[in-house]
Amino acid sequence: MNNRGQAFSTFQLLIAAVVALAILVLLLNIIGSLPNLGGQKPNKIASDLVASQVNAPSELRTSNPVTFTKEDSLNAKAIASASGVVTEGQICISEGDFIDQESDFEAIGNGILRYNGSSNLRVRISVLCDTGNQIISDLEANGIDNDWTGNCSIDIPQTACIIALRYA
């Protein structure tokens, strides 16, 4: 009897199981059933973008897709605190591309945008910083409608940032 043949077939079965599991995880991730493995929360992505864009006025920067799960939110106070470069009053949070359609995003108060959808939603987050009284002209220069500013009062002489959601 050849024992090596039996061990080899067990090893092949193990390899097949690992490959099948990897394919399953990849497919579930593609269709959105699983959140991004190792992905970051929307507030973390937004605060990182704000920290980098404060020194790049009028430049629009957009993140890679990020997953919103039920009750995830963008919070101006948390983003300002994590970024360390602006205050809550210098941040405008906008629904961006979702502003003119019925969406599962809900504005709570003056600085929180919460996702109430039943399934995960992949979006990109865009950030544009400049002096507050220049933001509208910067949006137009980047080919974006100025309604992104919504109800924000960012017409201020110091730096302000608009954080907006984009289609992924």
N, C-alpha and C positions, 0 to 999 in steps of 0.2 A: 504494500500500500504506500501511496505517496501522500504524505501529510501536507506537503507544500501546496498542492493543488487545492485542498480544502481551505487553507488560510488565504490563498489568493482570491478565491471566490467570495469569501467574507469581506475582504478588503474592497473588492469591486462593488459589493452591495453597499458598503459604507460610503464610498465615493459617490455612488449614484444617489444616495439619500441626501448627502450634503449639497450636491448640485441641484437636486429637485427643490430643496428648501431655499437655496439662494435664488432660484428662478421664481419661486412663489413670493418671496419677500419683494423682489424687484417688480413683479407684476402688480402686487397690492400697492406698492408705493407709487407706481405709475398711475393707477386709476384713483388714487387719493384715499384709499381706505385706511391707510396708516399715515400718521404724521411723519414728517421728514425725520428719518433716523438720525439722531445727533443734531437736529436742527435747533435753531434758536427761536426764542419767543419774539413776537413782533416789537414789543417795547425795546428789547435789547438791540435789534437791528436798527430801529429808528434812532436810538440814542447814539449808536456808533456812527450812523450817517450824519447826524447833526454835529457831532464832535469833529468829523472830518470836513464838513461843508462850511462851517463858520469861517474858515480861512480861505474859502474859494467862492467869493461872492458872485452871485448871478449864474452860477453853474448848477444845472439840474443833474442830480445823481440818483440812479435807481438801483435798488437791490436785486439780487437774485430772488426767485420765488420763495415766499415764506408762507407757512400754513397757519391759518386762523382756525382754531377749534372753538366750539361753543363757549361763549362768555370770555374769550380772549379780548383784550382791548388795547387801544393806544391811549396812553394817559400822559397829558402834557407835563404834569408835575413830576411823574416818575421819570419821564424822558429827560427833562431838564436836570433833575438831580443826578441821574446816571451819566449824562454827558458832561456835566460840570462846566459848561461854557456859556450857557444861557439860562434865563429864569423862565418860570412857567408862563409869565405874561409875554414872553418873546416867541412863543410857539403857537402856531395855528395848525390844528389837525383837521384835515379835510377828507371827505369821501372820494375826492378826486374823480376818477373815471366812473364811479358808481353814483355820482351826485344827481344825475338826471334820470335815474331809473329806480324802480322799487327794489331795494336791496335789504339784506338782513342786518345791515349796520344801523345802529341807533346812537345818536348823539345824546350824551348824558351830561348835563351841565354845560360848562363852557370849555372844557378841555379833555373830555373823554369820549372816545368812539368805541362802542362795544359791538362785537359780532354775536348775533343771536341765532344764527343758522343751525339747522339740525345736522348738517354734514360739514366736513372740513372744506375750507375754501382756500385755494392757493392764489395769492396776489403778490404783487411787487410793491415795494414802498419807495416813493420818491421824496427827496428832500431838496429844497432850494432855500438858500440863506442869502440875505443882503440887508441893507438898512430897510426898515419897515416901509418907508415911503417909496422904495424902489421895487418892492416885490411884484406889484401888478405889472409894471413895465417889463420886468424880468420874465414873468410868466408868458406875456405876449411875445417877447423875443424868442422864447423857447417853443412857440407854437401852441401854447396851452391857454384855454379860455380863462379869463380872470375870475370866473365864478367859483374857482377853487378856494378863494379866500372866505367864502360863505359869510358867516356872522362874526368872523374874527376882527378884532380891532387892533391891527398891527401897523397902523399908520403912525409909526414912531421913528424918531431920528436915530435910534440905536439898532443894532443887529436884531433881525427877526428871522425865523425859519418857518416855512410851510412844509408840513408833512402830509403827503397825499397817497391814497391807494391807487394802484394801477392794475389793469388786467394782466394776468400772468401769461 
